[in-house]
Amino acid sequence: MAQFALVFLALASFFYYGLCAVLVSPRSSVLYFWPLLGAYFLLCAFFPLVRPLLLLPLLIFLFLFLLFCAFSLLEKRAPFHPPDVILVLGVRSDSTVPDRVFRGRVDLAKKALLRYPEAVCILSGGRVFGETDSEARLLYKALEKEGFGKKCFLLEEKSRTTKENFLLSFPLFPKGCSHALILTSRYHCFRASVTAHSTLPPCSLSFQGASAPIYFLPHLYLREFITFSVDLLQGNVSIHQLFRRFL
């Protein structure tokens, strides 16, 4: 029975990899995790003598991943205030992320700009890997097509990570601003929030996230967990800020 379940999980992992590779791109960040997971399940299935040793690392990984998801769901939301600044975070546009993720952030930015026309709007994101233009520039072009060409945008086009989004965007905030609205995707809100508050923000912050395709969410959350773990090890996020959000 255990062998059957492990083989089923292996096939499911291979299938999910194939689905994402066809619908999005086989070059999507850390997508190789899924066939590796499938191979891992097969090893557990056909080598029962070492199965306990093989399953232990997987159970530890699963526990930490579920803890990360719980943190994301239980995060305290800051009280919302009309923003002096709207900061829109860019997203990769080289076909390794569904286009709906980019469009979701553009649509969210449109609503915020219409609701708060007096707010300073900053578009943040540089060129990453094979992108032909900066993420900030692509956001600007998309908003320009939506009729916001007369809006005065500030473009931050050098950042390559979420940490750099804030390090390079915070100095652009006008003096005396009291509140900023950060726009990103829902799956990214938790990591963005902890990272921003670990980067000495110049004012209070609120976060809003756009939706993403449901079929790609398992991979997006997995990627967030891996990236967050690396950020934590590198000191890009503060453990103090991480736990302070739930106290």
Secondary structure, 3 states (H helix, E strand, C coil): CHHHHHHHHHHHHHHHHHHHHHHCCCCCCCCCHHHHHHHHHHHHHHCHHHHHHHHHHHHHHHHHHHHHHHHHHHCCCCCCCCCCEEEEECCCCCCCCCHHHHHHHHHHHHHHHHHCCCCEEEEECCCCCCCCCCHHHHHHHHHHHHHHCCCCEEEECCCCCHHHHHHHHHHHCCCCCCEEEEEEEHHHHHHHHHHHHCCCCCCEEEEEEECCCHHHHHHHHHHHHHHHHHHHHHCCCCHHHHHHCCC
